[in-house]
Amino acid sequence: MNSNKRILIIEDEIKVATFIKKGLQTQDFDSEIACDGNEAKRIFERNNFDLVILDIGLPDISGLDVCASIRAKNSRIPILMLTALGTVTDKLSGFEVGTDDYMVKPFDFMELLVRVKALLKRCNEVTPPIDKLQVADLELDLQEKIARRDGQLIELTAKEFNLLEYLMRNRGRVVSKIDIAEKVWDINFDTGTNFVEVYISYLRNKIDKNYSNKLIHTVVGMGYMLKNK
């Protein structure tokens, strides 16, 4: 039963919001609707939610700004973004402000439900209490969310940090684009997009560019591996 799970639906199209709310009710989820960004922020501050479904195209302020505001107040709550914009650039913009998953309208409710349940399950999973990861001279502090190489601080976005953490936890093992999409973004990989390659490129520029010992390696036709030569 999901009766103790509360979901905030931020959507200005009332028919879409009502459709989602009624569908979630059939699965015993309790949900509340906010029709614009400012209302959403007020409701979020007054109540406790387990997940947020957020539309980018809100009438007052951008859904990206709402996402950033929610993420600043709660770093762990899963955020599923809904939008009519489906380009790689749009998706990267969403991931940069802290969304966990991304669905393009029109969408199938059963797929939405699967993703909602997957996000809630991932949020509830207990991560082993590891404080730091290290490969060669690259260090990742999981408590302070800080990366360093050869003692030098490396500025990473939230998603870059999550991707690097995943690669370091799987050091010496090839991870595919599908693995990365599912484990870092918790989404099904779309072969028509290249956001995984984009983020790998971001990391390489920050982690490897100024060092002769490259740690992030491409395994042609298979994926990527982080290892010390």
N, C-alpha and C positions, 0 to 999 in steps of 0.2 A: 504493500500500500504506500501511496505517496502523499497522504493527507497532511503530513507534517512539512512538506516541501512547498515553499511559497515562491512564486515567479512574478516578476514585474515585467509587464508588456508595455513597451514604449513605442506607440504606433499612432500616427495621426489619421490614418484611414480606418474609420470606425468599423467598417465591414470586415476588414482584415483582422483588426484587433479582436473583435467579437468572435470571429471564426476560430482564431487561435485559442482564445479563452475557453470557448465551449469544447473544443477538442481536448484541451488539457484537463477540463473537468471530467471528461469520460475516463481519464486515467488517474483520477483522484488527486490531481494537483490543484492547489489553491492559487489563484492568480488575481492580479490587480492591473488595471489599465491606466496609463498616462498618455494623454493625447498630444503633449508637446514637451519640449526639453525642460523648461522651467518647472512645470508641474511634476515631471519625472524626478527632478532633483529634490523637490520638496517631499514627495512621497517616499523616496529612498532614504532621506534623512530621518523620517519619522517611523519607519518600519524596518523589520528585518526580512530580508529575502535570501533565497538560496541560489537564484539564477536570474539573469536579466536577458530578455529578448528585446533588441534595440534596432529601430529603423534609422538609417542615416538621414533620410530626407525629411526632417522635421520642420514645421512652419516657422518656428521662432529662432532656434539656435541649432547648429549642426549636431547630428548624432555623434560625430567624432568628438566634439567638445563635451557632450554628455558622457560619453564613454570615458574620456580622460578624467572627468570630474568624479565619476563613480569609482574608477580605478584608484584615484588618489585617496579616497575614503576607505576603500576595501580592496586590498591587493589580491585577494583570493577568490572572490565571487566570480563564477563563470559568466561570461558575456557572449551571447550569440547575436551577431549582427545580421539584420535583414536589409536588403537594399535592391533597387532596380539597377544599380551600377555594378557591372560584373567584370571590369577590366582588372588586369594585374595591379595597376597603379592604385585603383580603388581598394583592392584587397590589402595591399601593403600599407596603405594609409590606415585602414582599420586595425591591422595587426600592430602598427607602431603605437597606437594610443591604448592598446591593451585588450582588444577583443580576443576571444579564444577560438571562435569559429565564425564562419561566414556563409550565408545562404543568399542566393540571388532570386528575386521575385520573377515570375511566379514560382512557387515552391509546392512540393507535395507534403501534406501534413504528416504523413507517416515517416518521411525522411526527417522532418523537423523533430518529431517525437524521439526518433532514434538518437539524434544528435543531442537533444536535451538530456536524455538519460545517460548518454556517454559522458557528457560534461559533468553531470552530477556525480557519477560513479568515480570519475577521475579525481574530482575535488575531495571525495570522501576517502580515497586511498591513502594509506599511511606510508610516507616516504621514510626509508631508513635514515636514522639520525647521523648523517655524514656532514661534517662542517666544512671540509675543504676537499677539493680535487686537485691533483697535480699530474702533469705530463711534461717531462723535461723541465724547462724553466718557466712553464706556463702554470699559473696558479689561479684557482677559482674559489673564492670565499662564498659559500652558499648562505651564510648567515648575514653578512654585510652586503651581499650582491655586488662583489667587486672582483674584477679580473686584473691580473698583473702578469707581465712577462719580463723576465730578467729584472724584477723589482720595479718595473715601470707600470704605472696605472694605465689601464686601457678603458676608455669610455665605451660602454655598450648600451644599446637600447634593451628593453625588457625581452623582446623576442630574440635578439642576437644572443643575449645571456642564456636564454632557455635552449637555444640551438647549440651553443657551445657546451653547455652542461650535458646535453644529450650525447654529443660527440665524445666528450671526455668520459662519461660513464660507460661508453662503449669503445673505449680506446683499443686499438688493434683489431677491431672488427669492422667489416664493411657494412654500412647502413645504406639502404636504398632511399630514393626519393619518397617512395611510398611509406617506408618506416618513419622518415622524418615528418612527413605530412600528418601521419596518424599519431605519432608520439609527441611531437612538439606543438602541432596546431590542433590535434585531435579531429582532423577532417579526412575525408576520403580524397586521395590525390587525383587531381584533374590533369590528365596528360596534355591538355591544351594550354596549361599555364606554366610559367617558369619561375614562380616565386621562391622555390627552394634554391635554384641556381643563383637567384638574385641575393638571397641571404648568405649563401656560402661565399659569394663574391665579397659581400660586406665584411664577413668575418676574416677572409683572407687579407683584405686591405688593412685590417686592424691588428690581426694576430701574426701574420707571416711576412707582410710586405717588407719590413725593415730588418728581417733576420735571415741569415743564410740557411739555417736549419728550419725547413718548412715542415709544419706539423699537420696541416690539412691536405690530404691527398685525394685525387680523383682516381677511382678504379673504373676504367672505361667499360661502359655497358652494364655496370653493377651499382655504382653509387659512390660513397665517400668514406674515407677512413681517417681518423685522427691517430697519429702515432709518431713516436720519436725515431728518427732514422737510426 
